[in-house]
């Protein structure tokens, strides 16, 4: 079963069990995936179905929006809204690959630095090109960027 089908089934379950927040979050996630699918149909043809890797990319972007919203709400002193966003983020993360720890990301980055022969922060772009495809949806890009910067600057 594809990721979109799984979310559609879970959406039905949430509707039956009247889990309002889960229902709303899954509806929004499904809408984002359908939007991406429709956009890709222009290139790939009318019958194109979103692949799981593309659906994960859409969900990862949606999760990033939730994280950014949490930060913004906390800075504005709106803990109630931040808590709501955290609940939505938890639901979305159920459908994403397991998030790697900073130590696991560091190991992947170290391997990419060695592979690229990077020696200074100037080589950051080359390292990021190697690292990001390996970490699709499994690590936040901001965290990866920080780790690459730290390791290349020798901190």
C-alpha positions as CSV (number, residue, x, y, z in Angstrom):
1,X,0.0,0.0,0.0
2,X,1.4,3.4,-1.0
3,X,1.8,6.2,1.5
4,X,-1.1,8.1,0.0
5,X,-3.3,5.1,0.4
6,X,-2.2,4.6,3.9
7,X,-3.0,8.2,4.8
8,X,-6.4,7.9,3.1
9,X,-7.2,4.8,5.1
10,X,-6.1,6.4,8.3
11,X,-8.2,9.5,7.4
12,X,-11.3,7.2,7.2
13,X,-10.4,5.7,10.6
14,X,-10.0,9.2,12.1
15,X,-13.4,10.2,10.7
16,X,-15.1,7.1,12.2
17,X,-13.5,7.5,15.6
18,X,-14.1,11.3,15.6
19,X,-10.5,12.1,16.3
20,X,-10.8,15.7,15.2
21,X,-7.2,16.9,15.3
22,X,-5.9,13.7,13.6
23,X,-8.6,14.1,10.9
24,X,-7.8,17.7,10.2
25,X,-4.0,17.1,10.1
26,X,-4.4,14.1,7.8
27,X,-6.8,16.0,5.5
28,X,-4.2,18.8,5.2
29,X,-1.4,16.4,4.5
30,X,-3.4,14.6,1.9
31,X,-4.4,17.9,0.3
32,X,-0.7,18.8,0.1
33,X,0.2,15.5,-1.5
34,X,-2.7,15.8,-4.0
35,X,-1.6,19.3,-4.9
36,X,2.0,17.9,-5.6
37,X,0.5,15.1,-7.6
38,X,-1.6,17.4,-9.8
39,X,1.4,19.6,-10.4
40,X,3.5,16.6,-11.5
41,X,0.7,15.4,-13.8
42,X,1.5,18.4,-16.1
43,X,4.9,16.8,-16.7
44,X,4.2,13.1,-16.3
45,X,0.7,12.7,-17.8
46,X,-2.8,12.6,-16.6
47,X,-2.6,9.2,-14.9
48,X,0.5,9.9,-12.8
49,X,0.3,8.8,-9.2
50,X,2.6,10.3,-6.6
51,X,5.4,8.0,-5.6
52,X,6.2,7.3,-2.0
53,X,9.6,9.2,-2.2
54,X,7.7,12.3,-3.5
55,X,5.0,11.9,-0.9
56,X,7.7,11.8,1.8
57,X,9.3,14.9,0.4
58,X,5.9,16.7,0.6
59,X,5.3,15.5,4.2
60,X,8.8,16.5,5.2
61,X,8.1,20.0,3.9
62,X,4.8,20.1,5.8
63,X,6.6,18.9,9.0
64,X,9.2,21.7,8.5
65,X,6.4,24.2,8.3
66,X,5.0,22.9,11.6
67,X,8.5,23.2,13.2
68,X,8.9,26.8,12.0
69,X,5.4,27.6,13.3
70,X,6.2,26.1,16.7
71,X,9.3,28.3,16.9
72,X,7.3,31.4,15.8
73,X,4.5,30.8,18.3
74,X,7.0,30.2,21.2
75,X,8.8,33.5,20.4
76,X,5.5,35.3,20.4
77,X,4.5,33.7,23.7
78,X,1.7,31.6,22.3
79,X,2.3,28.3,24.0
80,X,-1.3,27.2,23.3
81,X,-0.7,27.4,19.5
82,X,2.7,25.9,19.8
83,X,1.3,22.9,21.6
84,X,-1.3,22.4,18.9
85,X,1.4,22.6,16.2
86,X,3.4,20.0,18.1
87,X,0.5,17.6,18.1
88,X,0.1,18.0,14.4
89,X,3.8,17.5,13.9
90,X,3.7,14.3,15.9
91,X,0.9,13.0,13.6
92,X,2.9,13.8,10.4
93,X,6.0,12.3,11.8
94,X,4.2,8.9,12.0
95,X,4.4,8.8,8.2
96,X,8.0,10.0,7.8
97,X,11.1,7.8,8.1
98,X,12.6,7.6,11.5
99,X,14.5,10.8,12.3
100,X,18.2,10.4,12.7
101,X,19.9,11.6,15.8
102,X,22.6,14.3,15.5
103,X,25.3,11.7,16.1
104,X,24.0,9.6,13.2
105,X,23.9,12.6,10.9
106,X,27.4,13.5,11.9
107,X,28.6,10.1,10.8
108,X,27.0,10.5,7.4
109,X,28.4,14.0,7.1
110,X,31.9,12.8,8.0
111,X,31.7,10.2,5.3
112,X,30.5,12.8,2.7
113,X,33.3,15.1,3.7
114,X,35.8,12.4,3.1
115,X,34.1,11.4,-0.2
116,X,34.1,15.0,-1.4
117,X,37.7,15.7,-0.1
118,X,36.3,18.8,1.6
119,X,38.7,20.8,3.7
120,X,37.1,24.1,4.4
121,X,33.7,25.8,4.7
122,X,34.0,26.8,1.0
123,X,33.3,23.1,0.2
124,X,29.9,23.1,2.0
125,X,27.9,23.0,-1.2
126,X,29.7,19.9,-2.4
127,X,29.2,18.1,0.9
128,X,25.5,19.1,1.1
129,X,24.9,17.7,-2.4
130,X,26.2,14.4,-1.3
131,X,24.5,14.3,2.1
132,X,20.9,15.5,1.4
133,X,19.9,12.6,-1.0
134,X,21.1,10.1,1.7
135,X,19.0,11.8,4.4
136,X,15.7,12.3,2.5
137,X,13.1,13.0,5.1
138,X,15.3,11.4,7.8
139,X,16.9,14.6,9.1
140,X,16.0,18.3,9.2
141,X,18.0,20.3,6.6
142,X,18.7,23.0,9.1
143,X,20.4,20.5,11.4
144,X,22.4,19.0,8.6
145,X,23.5,22.4,7.5
146,X,24.7,23.2,11.0
147,X,26.6,19.9,11.4
148,X,28.3,20.3,8.0
149,X,29.3,23.9,8.9
150,X,30.7,22.8,12.3
151,X,32.6,19.9,10.9
152,X,34.1,21.9,8.0
153,X,35.1,24.8,10.3
154,X,36.7,22.4,12.7
155,X,34.5,23.2,15.7
